Amino acid sequence: MKLEEIKQEIGKLPLSQKLLLVEDVWDSIAEGNRELPLPEWQKRELDKRYMEYKAGGRNLHDWRSVHEELRNQYK
């Protein structure tokens, strides 16, 4: 099935089924993400940040506070 045909079929679905389909697509992307290669520079940066975090040199922020801060900043 071609992409345009898939889009047309999705367009026929009720909203509840579209939302379930989106969830399934995201799940499949997350599952396949394990296979995506990271460039070496990204691996080094992640390792560096993780070590800084473990050494107490990095503060973590929950997504709610980050989201609210960004929303307030860009109102």
Beta strands, then each sheet from edge to edge (+ up, - down):
end
